[in-house]
Amino acid sequence: MVLQGKLIFAALAIYYICHINILYRDRHPDGLTLNK
């Protein structure tokens, strides 16, 4: 059960990181992009 909780936490972390990346690129289209 602990492993399942870690997998869910990792999935949420990846989702939020990707979402923040998209918002940042929308706000700063001419800024630096870490992943092209």
Biopython code that builds the backbone (N, CA, C, O; Angstrom):
import numpy as np
from Bio.PDB.StructureBuilder import StructureBuilder

atoms = [
    (1, "MET", "N", (0.841, -1.208, 0.000)),
    (1, "MET", "CA", (0.000, 0.000, 0.000)),
    (1, "MET", "C", (0.873, 1.255, 0.000)),
    (1, "MET", "O", (0.501, 2.276, -0.577)),
    (2, "VAL", "N", (2.039, 1.172, 0.651)),
    (2, "VAL", "CA", (2.933, 2.334, 0.676)),
    (2, "VAL", "C", (3.449, 2.619, -0.724)),
    (2, "VAL", "O", (3.555, 3.777, -1.130)),
    (3, "LEU", "N", (3.773, 1.550, -1.469)),
    (3, "LEU", "CA", (4.275, 1.742, -2.834)),
    (3, "LEU", "C", (3.208, 2.394, -3.704)),
    (3, "LEU", "O", (3.512, 3.258, -4.526)),
    (4, "GLN", "N", (1.956, 1.978, -3.521)),
    (4, "GLN", "CA", (0.863, 2.557, -4.315)),
    (4, "GLN", "C", (0.726, 4.052, -4.021)),
    (4, "GLN", "O", (0.496, 4.850, -4.929)),
    (5, "GLY", "N", (0.869, 4.420, -2.756)),
    (5, "GLY", "CA", (0.779, 5.831, -2.387)),
    (5, "GLY", "C", (1.902, 6.633, -3.023)),
    (5, "GLY", "O", (1.690, 7.762, -3.465)),
    (6, "LYS", "N", (3.110, 6.047, -3.072)),
    (6, "LYS", "CA", (4.239, 6.750, -3.686)),
    (6, "LYS", "C", (4.016, 6.928, -5.181)),
    (6, "LYS", "O", (4.366, 7.965, -5.744)),
    (7, "LEU", "N", (3.434, 5.919, -5.826)),
    (7, "LEU", "CA", (3.175, 6.030, -7.269)),
    (7, "LEU", "C", (2.172, 7.141, -7.541)),
    (7, "LEU", "O", (2.338, 7.918, -8.482)),
    (8, "ILE", "N", (1.131, 7.216, -6.718)),
    (8, "ILE", "CA", (0.126, 8.268, -6.904)),
    (8, "ILE", "C", (0.762, 9.635, -6.681)),
    (8, "ILE", "O", (0.501, 10.572, -7.436)),
    (9, "PHE", "N", (1.598, 9.757, -5.646)),
    (9, "PHE", "CA", (2.257, 11.033, -5.360)),
    (9, "PHE", "C", (3.171, 11.431, -6.512)),
    (9, "PHE", "O", (3.209, 12.601, -6.894)),
    (10, "ALA", "N", (3.910, 10.467, -7.071)),
    (10, "ALA", "CA", (4.806, 10.759, -8.195)),
    (10, "ALA", "C", (4.007, 11.215, -9.408)),
    (10, "ALA", "O", (4.407, 12.147, -10.106)),
    (11, "ALA", "N", (2.878, 10.558, -9.659)),
    (11, "ALA", "CA", (2.049, 10.929, -10.814)),
    (11, "ALA", "C", (1.517, 12.353, -10.644)),
    (11, "ALA", "O", (1.512, 13.129, -11.600)),
    (12, "LEU", "N", (1.074, 12.698, -9.441)),
    (12, "LEU", "CA", (0.578, 14.057, -9.199)),
    (12, "LEU", "C", (1.699, 15.072, -9.357)),
    (12, "LEU", "O", (1.487, 16.142, -9.926)),
    (13, "ALA", "N", (2.886, 14.753, -8.862)),
    (13, "ALA", "CA", (4.019, 15.675, -8.973)),
    (13, "ALA", "C", (4.357, 15.927, -10.436)),
    (13, "ALA", "O", (4.570, 17.071, -10.839)),
    (14, "ILE", "N", (4.408, 14.853, -11.239)),
    (14, "ILE", "CA", (4.709, 15.004, -12.668)),
    (14, "ILE", "C", (3.625, 15.833, -13.344)),
    (14, "ILE", "O", (3.930, 16.685, -14.178)),
    (15, "TYR", "N", (2.368, 15.595, -12.994)),
    (15, "TYR", "CA", (1.257, 16.340, -13.601)),
    (15, "TYR", "C", (1.373, 17.832, -13.291)),
    (15, "TYR", "O", (1.225, 18.671, -14.180)),
    (16, "TYR", "N", (1.640, 18.156, -12.024)),
    (16, "TYR", "CA", (1.731, 19.573, -11.653)),
    (16, "TYR", "C", (2.934, 20.236, -12.305)),
    (16, "TYR", "O", (2.841, 21.384, -12.739)),
    (17, "ILE", "N", (4.074, 19.528, -12.383)),
    (17, "ILE", "CA", (5.270, 20.095, -13.016)),
    (17, "ILE", "C", (4.989, 20.392, -14.486)),
    (17, "ILE", "O", (5.353, 21.458, -14.983)),
    (18, "CYS", "N", (4.349, 19.466, -15.179)),
    (18, "CYS", "CA", (4.035, 19.685, -16.598)),
    (18, "CYS", "C", (3.055, 20.844, -16.736)),
    (18, "CYS", "O", (3.194, 21.661, -17.646)),
    (19, "HIS", "N", (2.068, 20.927, -15.851)),
    (19, "HIS", "CA", (1.067, 21.988, -15.934)),
    (19, "HIS", "C", (1.723, 23.352, -15.716)),
    (19, "HIS", "O", (1.414, 24.311, -16.423)),
    (20, "ILE", "N", (2.629, 23.439, -14.734)),
    (20, "ILE", "CA", (3.326, 24.706, -14.466)),
    (20, "ILE", "C", (4.204, 25.071, -15.658)),
    (20, "ILE", "O", (4.300, 26.245, -16.017)),
    (21, "ASN", "N", (4.850, 24.074, -16.279)),
    (21, "ASN", "CA", (5.677, 24.346, -17.455)),
    (21, "ASN", "C", (4.841, 24.959, -18.567)),
    (21, "ASN", "O", (5.278, 25.914, -19.208)),
    (22, "ILE", "N", (3.647, 24.428, -18.807)),
    (22, "ILE", "CA", (2.781, 24.934, -19.879)),
    (22, "ILE", "C", (2.347, 26.366, -19.556)),
    (22, "ILE", "O", (2.359, 27.228, -20.434)),
    (23, "LEU", "N", (1.967, 26.622, -18.308)),
    (23, "LEU", "CA", (1.544, 27.974, -17.932)),
    (23, "LEU", "C", (2.704, 28.947, -18.084)),
    (23, "LEU", "O", (2.515, 30.071, -18.549)),
    (24, "TYR", "N", (3.900, 28.523, -17.697)),
    (24, "TYR", "CA", (5.060, 29.417, -17.782)),
    (24, "TYR", "C", (5.369, 29.746, -19.233)),
    (24, "TYR", "O", (5.685, 30.890, -19.559)),
    (25, "ARG", "N", (5.278, 28.746, -20.109)),
    (25, "ARG", "CA", (5.574, 28.987, -21.525)),
    (25, "ARG", "C", (4.504, 29.891, -22.146)),
    (25, "ARG", "O", (4.803, 30.682, -23.041)),
    (26, "ASP", "N", (3.263, 29.774, -21.674)),
    (26, "ASP", "CA", (2.200, 30.636, -22.209)),
    (26, "ASP", "C", (2.425, 32.086, -21.783)),
    (26, "ASP", "O", (2.149, 33.012, -22.546)),
    (27, "ARG", "N", (2.922, 32.278, -20.570)),
    (27, "ARG", "CA", (3.147, 33.639, -20.075)),
    (27, "ARG", "C", (4.422, 34.237, -20.656)),
    (27, "ARG", "O", (4.502, 35.446, -20.871)),
    (28, "HIS", "N", (5.425, 33.387, -20.911)),
    (28, "HIS", "CA", (6.711, 33.870, -21.422)),
    (28, "HIS", "C", (7.082, 33.110, -22.697)),
    (28, "HIS", "O", (7.946, 32.234, -22.659)),
    (29, "PRO", "N", (6.448, 33.429, -23.814)),
    (29, "PRO", "CA", (6.722, 32.695, -25.057)),
    (29, "PRO", "C", (8.146, 32.909, -25.555)),
    (29, "PRO", "O", (8.711, 32.042, -26.221)),
    (30, "ASP", "N", (8.731, 34.073, -25.232)),
    (30, "ASP", "CA", (10.088, 34.356, -25.700)),
    (30, "ASP", "C", (11.129, 34.004, -24.648)),
    (30, "ASP", "O", (12.323, 34.222, -24.852)),
    (31, "GLY", "N", (10.675, 33.462, -23.524)),
    (31, "GLY", "CA", (11.610, 33.138, -22.452)),
    (31, "GLY", "C", (12.339, 31.829, -22.720)),
    (31, "GLY", "O", (12.198, 31.218, -23.779)),
    (32, "LEU", "N", (13.118, 31.419, -21.732)),
    (32, "LEU", "CA", (13.881, 30.180, -21.881)),
    (32, "LEU", "C", (12.960, 28.981, -21.728)),
    (32, "LEU", "O", (12.091, 28.957, -20.856)),
    (33, "THR", "N", (13.159, 27.984, -22.585)),
    (33, "THR", "CA", (12.377, 26.749, -22.491)),
    (33, "THR", "C", (13.338, 25.615, -22.182)),
    (33, "THR", "O", (14.255, 25.346, -22.958)),
    (34, "LEU", "N", (13.132, 24.947, -21.049)),
    (34, "LEU", "CA", (14.043, 23.881, -20.646)),
    (34, "LEU", "C", (13.927, 22.688, -21.584)),
    (34, "LEU", "O", (14.931, 22.100, -21.985)),
    (35, "ASN", "N", (12.694, 22.338, -21.928)),
    (35, "ASN", "CA", (12.506, 21.177, -22.808)),
    (35, "ASN", "C", (11.799, 21.621, -24.076)),
    (35, "ASN", "O", (10.695, 22.161, -24.020)),
    (36, "LYS", "N", (12.432, 21.396, -25.215)),
    (36, "LYS", "CA", (11.844, 21.820, -26.486)),
    (36, "LYS", "C", (11.106, 20.658, -27.141)),
    (36, "LYS", "O", (10.542, 20.817, -28.224)),
]
sb = StructureBuilder()
sb.init_structure("model")
sb.init_model(0)
sb.init_chain("A")
sb.init_seg("    ")
for serial, (resi, resn, name, xyz) in enumerate(atoms, 1):
    if name == "N":
        sb.init_residue(resn, " ", resi, " ")
    sb.init_atom(name, np.array(xyz, "f"), 0.0, 1.0, " ", f" {name:<3s}", serial, name[0])
structure = sb.get_structure()
